[in-house]
Amino acid sequence: MKYNKNYYNNEFNYLISQITDRNRSIMDVDCLISKYGCNNSFMIDHKKHNDKVSINTLRELSKFVGLKKLDESVISCFIVRSDINTEDVITETYSVIYEIKAYNKVIDKNKPQDYVESVYTLTCDRDLKLFFQPETHKQIKEQNKSLL
């Protein structure tokens, strides 16, 4: 298979995909947010609204949930769906954030919706910023939690 920049996030992912077997999960983490002195860290995979999320991505993210880093902060994992206008540095419409469950809490490991702990819909970038700030994360989560 030839390199397709719309499919592979980068050349290294392509190389590893081509030279290894198909039994491997290759996940590109888009963002890891942490703050010195705070006890939570956020691992994020970003998707556009119409992008698909693979079951492998969900499985691998779920295996990071709850892990404690050496600085004692605990990792939470999210998939963020949004379309971003890079010219104006804004989200074009809204962001949907899927909080991922810890792997041992997922009942049906083949069902994508079973990996989702909670869903949040944010309509402005101010709330998106506050959602991923350790100091305001819990408060914004409670204000924006959607029912599954």
N, C-alpha and C positions, 0 to 999 in steps of 0.2 A: 504494500500500500504506500502511495506517495504521501509526502507531507502535505497536510491540509491545515492551513493556519486558522480556519474556522472551526476545526475539530480539536486540534491539539493546542493546549494553552501555551506551550513553548517547545523549542527544538529538543530540549532534554527529555521531556515527556514522550515525544515522538521516538527518540532514539531508544529509550528504555523499553517502550512498547514493542518496538521492532526486534530488539535483540533478546528479549526474554519470552517465556511462555505465556499463554493466555490465562494461566491460573493466578496471576498477580493482580492486585488492585493498585492502581496508580491514581493517587488523589492529589490535586494541586490545591493547597490551602491558600485562599486568597488573602486572608488577613488574620493576624493574631494580635489582639489588643490586651495590654496589661499596663498597670501603673505601679510604680514603686510604692510599697507600703500598703497596697490594697490587696484584699484576699480573694479577688476573683479575676479570671482572665477569660477572654472571649475568642474562640476560634470560629472563623466565619468562611463560608463558601458562598460566593455571590453568583446569582443567576439572573438573566434577564427574565421578564415575565413569561416569555414563550419558550424558554430553555427547559429541557428535560433534566431531571435529577435521577441519576442512576441508583439502583439499589446498593451497589458497592459503595458509593459515596455516603449513603445513609448509614450503612453498616460500619464503615471506618470512622465516621464522625462519632457515632454512638459509643465506640470503644475508647474515645478520649474523654467523654463526659464524666466528670467527677474525679479525674486524675489530679493528683496534687503535684504541683511543680516544686522544684527545690527551694523556691522562695516562699513556699507554703500556700501560694494562691491555688485555687481550684478552677479547673477548666470547665466552661460551659460552651456548648457548640450550637451554631445556628446556620441556617441557610437563609440568605436574604435575597428576595426577589424584587428587583426594581430596574427601571430603565433610567440611565443617567445621562444627562446632558453635560458633556465635558467642557463645552464652550462656556456655558453659564455657571458651571459647577453646582448643579442642582439635580435633584431627582425630578424626573419629568412629571410623574403623576403621584404615585404613592409607593410605599414599601410594604411588603408582606414578609414578616420574619417568622420562621419556623424554628422553635426551640426543639432540639433533638434530645430524646430520652437516652439514658444510660443503656448500654447493650443488654445488661442482665434484666432490665425492666421491659424489654421488647418481647411481646408474647409470640407473635407470628413473624419470624425473621425474614419471610419472603413477601410481606405485605408492607409497601412503603408507608402507608398512613400509620402503621403501628410504631414507627420510629419517632413520630411527632408527639412531643409533650404538650406544647401550647403553640398558639398562633397569635401573632400581633400584627395589626394593620396600623401603619403610621402614615399620616397625610402631610407631614412637613419634615424638612431636614433638621429643624431644631429638635424635634422629638427623637429623630434617628440618632443625633449626636448624644442626647441625654440617655438614650437606651443603652448605648455602648460606653458610657462613662461609669466606672465602678461606683462612684459616689451617688449616682442618681438612678442606677439600673433597676433596682427593685421597685422604686416608686413609679417609674415610667411603665414597667411591666404590668403592674397592677392596674394602672389607668387605661391600658390599651389591650388587655387580654380579651381574645375572642373565644367563643365557645366552638369546640370542634364539632 
